[in-house]
Amino acid sequence: MRPLTWEETVEEYGRLVEDALRARFASIRREGEAYHPYIGGLYTSLEEYVSRRGMRFASFSAYLTYKGYGGVVDDRIRAVCAGLELYRHSI
């Protein structure tokens, strides 16, 4: 198996983070809608904004560092990367 190119690595990583973000937003959107429909709508709008395509350098560098130190790509690193994306969009 050949090593991935830079572009393939970014694409693979992007799918991992987007899947983690989708799962997290599904959970908080349900909670928000249960609290009040307006809050559910806010979470939907936030998800649309955060899901826009981009390079995601902050979370990508965390992912590469984790993987470089021999970490197994699992739900823990996906959650960290999704959290970094949410934080990055909040500042």
Secondary structure as UniProt FT lines:
FT   HELIX           6..35
FT   HELIX           37..50
FT   HELIX           57..68
FT   TURN            69..70
FT   HELIX           75..90
//
